[in-house]
Amino acid sequence: MGTHQATLVVQTDGTPSSLRIALSGTGVDDGSAVGDTVPVIEYYHTAFDHYFMTSDPTEQAALGKAPFEDWQPTGRSFNAFAVDASAPASAEPVCRFFNASFAPKSSHFYALPETCAQTLTAFPDWQLEKPEAFALYVPTAAGQCPDGSVPVYRLYNNGQGGAPNHRFVTSLDDRAAMLAAGWVSEGAGPLGIGMCAPQ
């Protein structure tokens, strides 16, 4: 973005041996530029049969160790944009909700802006914990992701175990395994795409 200048040098066989052409132009942000990315890492609590993901380095450093040793990394992760000036204009902030109404279990939920607003209105027991946890692309209503991004499938445990839980995966095999375990697909298009992550 902004004004840039450069010189194009063309080598020739004649005289002079090279031609120099001055170039200048103004860059425009079309929203496709890739900003700084952060890893969103997934964890699993075996006793609760719950999944949790976070891009927060402090949370990532604490999970898997006492007193949070029950939350172990699954080896699954995807990229997201840091919510700062480097994030592309076409990326949207992802909010994070928390609900402790199902003690001893608790649950988190991540959503793009439209669903965040709907959740605040329809489910007052869900606390808005982070309005901007990270940023991702929004899929089309048909479930298409922009070039340079991968689908993040959203699945819901359908209340199994007495407490809600959502899982967000980029693998179709993981998606199929969750459906076979009684989870349901949520999100855009036939495959239930919740968000689109930068590659």
PyMOL commands that set and color helices and strands:
alter all, ss='L'
color gray80, all
select helices_A, chain A and resi 57-62+113-122+160-162+172-180
alter helices_A, ss='H'
color red, helices_A
select strands_A, chain A and resi 2-11+18-27+37-45+50-54+71-81+92-99+107-111+127-136+149-156+166-169+184-186+193-198
alter strands_A, ss='S'
color yellow, strands_A
deselect
rebuild
show_as cartoon
